[in-house]
Amino acid sequence: MKIKIGNWMICAPLAILFGAGLALAQDHVSVPLHDPSRPANVIVNTMNGSITVKGYDGKEVVIEGHGDARRRSEPPAGMHRINENPGLDVEEDNNTVRIKTGLMASGSITIQVPRQSSLNLKTMNGGTINVENVSGEIDANNMNGKVVITNVSGSVVASSMNGSVVVSLDRVTPNKAMSFSTMNGTVDVTLPADVKANVKMKAENGDIFTDFDVKVSGSQQPEVLDNRGRNGKYKVRVDRTFYGTINGGGPEMTFSTYNGRILIHKK
């Protein structure tokens, strides 16, 4: 396959690696798909930095990598840095495009994908996952940062450990389960007015709000944790999970946060 870097076109059998051997302020890679008539499947895995994915009316996956000076050491007096690029490892195989950065690389990645694309995005530290104008299956996981997904169609699984999860869906895939979760932050999800779903909602230390007419079926039954055991205690736990249906019910949608609130909007 052919890969474009700036104004240069090179050939690669399957994978290409950009790292210390290629000194660019910005990595720019255009990846042609094996079959442009079919949707793309884009998989991104990075350790440090943001991931931004935008759908566009094109047939290639276009990747730009930007170095992050905030995580770099200051140059000695009179000297300047020449390895600003974060380094990219890109592989295309049968319409699946895999994108990785080096283990210690720091920077942001901006990707343009055909609108009909599925995404699997993961980042660990110091960045936000942003997705917009994509139609397909989206799985976004950010360990320490926000997940923001807007103007998308299909199905979404979005999660964070430390950051808010904000999702706005124009259309949903029928009979497809979805999940929106964080440990520390708000879960804010906007769904089409006619969506049908069985909802499972849990805000351990927060409130749940919605403008949908949710038919709440209650929470789980109290669980006896200690029935007069060796310490003579009787201990009961009531789970804060609530169940309900929207528009008569449908596939399961899970909303959960430990420290934060849940907002479920009608589009």
Secondary structure, DSSP 8 states (H G I E B T S, - for coil): -EEEETTEEEE-SSEEEESTTS--SEEEEEEE-S-TTS-EEEEEEEEES-EEEEEES-SEEEEEEEE-GGGS----TT---S--S--EEEEEETTEEEEE--TT-BEEEEEEEESBEEEEEEEEES--EEEES-EEEEEEEEEES-EEEEEEEEEEEEEEEES-EEEEEEEE-TT--EEEEEEES-EEEEE-TT--EEEEEEETTS-EEESS--EEEEE---EEEEES-TT--EEEE---EEEEEETT--SEEEEEEEES-EEEEE-
